[in-house]
Amino acid sequence: MSIFRKLKPFYWNERMLMLISIIALIGTTVLSLTYTKLLQIFIDEVIVQSKYDLLWLLTTATAAVIMVKSAMQYIYGFLGARVGNRMVMRLRNACYSKLQYQSYSYYDTAKTGDLIARMTVDLDAVRNFIGFDFAQFVNMGLMIGFGAVMMLSMSWKLALLTLMTTPILIALTFRLDRQAQPAYRETRAAMSRISSIAQQNIVAMQTVKSFNRERYEIEQFSQHNNRYQEKQYEASRIVSNHYPLIEWMANLCPILLLIGGGVQVIHGSLTVGELAALFGLTWLIISPMWWIAFHINKFSQAKASGERILELLEQEHGRKSHKSYPSETTNLPIAGEISFKDVTFYYNEQSTSASLSNLTINISPGSVVGIIGPTGSGKSTILKLLIGAYGVREGQIMIDGTPFEDWISSERRGRIAPVFQETYLFAATIRDNIAYGVDNPTEEEIVEAATKAQAHEFISTLPMGYDTVIGERGTGLSGGQKQRISIARALIRKPKILILDNATSALDMETEVKLQKALKSERKQFTCIMMSNKISSIKDADVIIVLDKGSIVQRGSHNELIVAEGAYRNLYMSQYEEYPREEAVSVVGGDRG
Ligand SMILES: Nc1ncnc2c1ncn2[C@@H]1O[C@H](COP(=O)(O)OP(=O)(O)OP(=O)(O)O)[C@@H](O)[C@H]1O
């Protein structure tokens, strides 16, 4: 029950509704018990004593009982659903908020399908338990209790005889819960794996199809689906193994009553009506006993699901993102000076080599810095440190002379705008995708950002312009178009620090030059860090930093680096070997384009 205790804040507000719902359910139970009394009066007085005038009264009383019972059943169903839905809404919101503020490193290993399964299938299991099954539990306990009291008041000897098997039944249901719980836990985990595989497959469908791996994917999915089925079988086997025993024990009650009660009727110590009433009561007690097994089953499933939801809610993974992230840009004065002092960074304890080693960089406000290096040299890692995705343990990063930790957790954080290497666009209009960078931007601001990002021109040629709806992950647009929209999304923030991580890799030379010119015209507005593998993207930077295996191997302007022996010149030669003469002449001649 500790799981449901921990989930209490999510349903405790609804305790009044829960109480009314439970009272309504108890009402229906008590009314069900009165049927047996009416039956007793009918046999002993109407039939045996021929009091026919009581017939109408009994009929009217039975009709009234039925009506009140249905009204109570309606209240129970209506309020139960309301409690369950409200609770699940709160829980889902809490899970969603938790996911928003989870650390970046959490998402290094998180499985999307698993998270979605927790927020849908698992939440539904908990909703059903809190909304309906919990009330049924209470009701069944009371039904057995009331029924037993009524039986005891009519004939305590017969009651004891009849209910002899009850302790065994209770022990069996507890055993069922104990054994079923791990099986349901595994079932839920298997379901999560299935969701993860399906989700990954849908996202990677292009790759799957282009490599003709449909059959392989089907086999993989089928294996996991089989595993899920096996886990389900295991859970149902445990439940089914218990059902016959529970049924047997439960059915022993009316048999014992018929033997004991029959003997008493023969000896005249019990009327036929009383035996009929006791018989009715026995069934009213037995049926909840059967149902207890069913509801225990639901309880075990809800517990397994509750555990998974709590795991999501309680998980703290690495450095948390800051809740104060402002969606509005701030007017606090920000210069945009960045300095890295002897920064060494490992992603995790298991890493054998540092992703950045002894990095010392000083970037003055309003300057453009190009960072170039081969793949895996640490460019994206610098971006991740600058957006606060990971904490620095060795060395120090300062912004405007303020230690990074203080700076990033302040309002100013909103003035840093990254454009990631992998462009992510939402399934929405182009306007909404650009506007995502800030709250309620004007049309002029959207067009201005798109124009600077060299996106306005192509957007205007689309039949629906800014209202063009793009598919999930930006389908319907070329790679270069997606990159320009994500640059516009960053520019609309009017950043003080703009970081472009290979963000122009898909642009043609002409568009890239135009974009660089546009950014250059703004150069005093913000500090710009451009990371790239391409010399053409960074050669106009004030300073170029050349990285290799996480260390700075060269720094200087393009003109300085091109004439010096080293990594930059080698890179240049390899990228421009097709037209070495023109470029060499223009560069060595000092023409910086
Ligand atoms: N989340 C991560 N966990 C562990 N190691 C990582 C992680 N991300 C990157 N790395 C490692 O850090 C090193 C630097 O990676 P980074 O992504 O910064 O390189 P990069 O220069 O941006 O490469 P590219 O040009 O290919 O994008 C690589 O060795 C990489 O394997």
The ligand as an ORCA input file, in Angstrom:
! r2SCAN-3c Opt
* xyz 0 1
  N      26.212     11.941    -24.231
  C      27.462     11.491    -24.341
  N      27.897     10.549    -23.489
  C      29.175     10.080    -23.559
  N      30.074     10.508    -24.472
  C      29.691     11.451    -25.353
  C      28.361     11.979    -25.333
  N      28.252     12.882    -26.338
  C      29.468     12.925    -26.938
  N      30.326     12.069    -26.344
  C      31.751     11.852    -26.697
  O      32.421     13.096    -26.544
  C      33.357     13.283    -27.598
  C      33.113     14.632    -28.272
  O      31.867     14.573    -28.907
  P      31.187     15.842    -29.599
  O      29.801     15.469    -29.930
  O      31.414     17.027    -28.771
  O      32.073     15.936    -30.930
  P      31.888     16.915    -32.171
  O      33.194     17.581    -32.382
  O      30.703     17.798    -31.996
  O      31.627     15.862    -33.334
  P      30.783     16.067    -34.685
  O      31.525     17.010    -35.556
  O      30.784     14.673    -35.245
  O      29.444     16.546    -34.292
  C      33.213     12.105    -28.532
  O      34.259     11.201    -28.253
  C      31.897     11.497    -28.166
  O      31.904     10.099    -28.340
*
